[in-house]
Amino acid sequence: MNTFTQAPIQTDQPSHLMPVFGRQPISFVRGRGAYLYTADGTEYLDALTGIAVCGLGHSHPEVTQAIAEQAGTLIHTSNLFEVPWQTAAAQKLAQVAGMEEVFFSNSGAESNEGAIKIARKFGHLQGIATPKIIVADHSFHGRTLATLSATGNKKVQEGFGPLVEGFIRVPFGDVEAIEEAAIQHPDIVAILVEPIQGEGGVNTAPQGFSYLEDIRRICNQHNWLMMLDEVQTGNGRTGKYFAYQHTNIVPDVLTTAKGLGNGFPIGAVMTQGRGVGVLTAGNHGSTYSGTALGSRVVYTVIDVIEKENLIENAANMGSYIVQQLAQQLSDQKVAVRGFGLMIGIELPKPCAELVHIARDQHQLIINVTAGSVVRLLPPLNITQEQADQLIQRLVTMIQAYLA
Ligand SMILES: *Cc1c(COP(=O)(O)O)cnc(C)c1O
């Protein structure tokens, strides 16, 4: 067992944390692969992985070693200098992402901020003074002002007006609504969507990925940027390196974060095609953009995903889990859907309490999104045995819940 240091909490003092999170009454002190452990040593199977973050599982030895080595060598200089690990990480990421330019950010929201800035500058370069971006209902793009304005969820926006202008909302999957918007707003410059809506309930568009092909066609027709938010779907999660790779198209702007650093906070906004060359010297930046430490983590994560064939494992284990769940729950009114290891089980009734039941009765960490969808985001290197354990616990729980 690893040694770990207990946090020195002063139990005679109140918590001073801003109460923005609805927290579960449990904390973990250690993680290994697909498992989390409480201080008393109880083991939990983690089918959430920090919300699609720890794709290589907890405390992957190669990532841990890279962090320890780099932390003991050089953590950060500045983008006033060349950062060799940043250059190397960008080369590796661009290759797997099919992109040309990479800017490292520190989160998903910040990556999308970068995409929004690229779209606006792209418009201004063509003399469009008030460039607009099409976004979708039920989307989630982050919690900063611009990204919460882009988000299609009133709860995220409530209390934070005035919202950032320049977003036009359409129903997710509705191609005609995009074509209609094109007629009404001559100053549209881009479309930003998630290939699969994660927070929205693990949903592809009703017509599937052909929606993305339609968006690509419309963007080409109108000289718009096609921008995909792959903060959650990227980095192997859906059984391809990026979810758009399930299609024949390539977006102009691609954002990611979550799985990129396996828990180390780092994201990226990337461009190819007409997205290239829009941002130039002085247009964008961040003190922490691509630190030596963060960049080395990205390099290592991609290296491990490749060496351990984790994309293939995510695809195979994902289809196995979906097929087994669908079969074993076939007598229940549930809809099982997913790509790779981004899986949703839609129940016929609200089921937020399953989070607590799974944790307390089945030592299983899951998430419920959109009210009635059990969301599974297990590690990409989940084994057959762990997948069976996950399936068995879920089936037992859901059968009892719906009985
Ligand atoms: C999580 C998420 C974000 C926001 O990422 P943060 O790192 O929390 O800022 C944006 N878009 C999608 C699709 C996400 O899943």
The ligand as an SDF file (V2000), in Angstrom:
LIG
                    3D

 15 15  0  0  0  0  0  0  0  0999 V2000
  -16.3290   19.6330  -18.4740 C   0  0  0  0  0  0  0  0  0  0  0  0
  -16.6510   20.2800  -19.7460 C   0  0  0  0  0  0  0  0  0  0  0  0
  -16.2990   21.6280  -19.9900 C   0  0  0  0  0  0  0  0  0  0  0  0
  -15.6770   22.5120  -18.9440 C   0  0  0  0  0  0  0  0  0  0  0  0
  -14.3990   22.0790  -18.5780 O   0  0  0  0  0  0  0  0  0  0  0  0
  -13.7350   22.6970  -17.2400 P   0  0  0  0  0  0  0  0  0  0  0  0
  -12.3730   22.0580  -17.2140 O   0  0  0  0  0  0  0  0  0  0  0  0
  -14.6070   22.2810  -16.0900 O   0  0  0  0  0  0  0  0  0  0  0  0
  -13.6780   24.1610  -17.4060 O   0  0  0  0  0  0  0  0  0  0  0  0
  -16.5700   22.1390  -21.2400 C   0  0  0  0  0  0  0  0  0  0  0  0
  -17.1530   21.3970  -22.2030 N   0  0  0  0  0  0  0  0  0  0  0  0
  -17.5020   20.1070  -22.0030 C   0  0  0  0  0  0  0  0  0  0  0  0
  -18.1250   19.3340  -23.1110 C   0  0  0  0  0  0  0  0  0  0  0  0
  -17.2860   19.5130  -20.7600 C   0  0  0  0  0  0  0  0  0  0  0  0
  -17.6520   18.2460  -20.5580 O   0  0  0  0  0  0  0  0  0  0  0  0
  1  2  1  0
  2  3  1  0
  2 14  2  0
  3  4  1  0
  3 10  2  0
  4  5  1  0
  5  6  1  0
  6  7  2  0
  6  8  1  0
  6  9  1  0
 10 11  1  0
 11 12  2  0
 12 13  1  0
 12 14  1  0
 14 15  1  0
M  END
$$$$
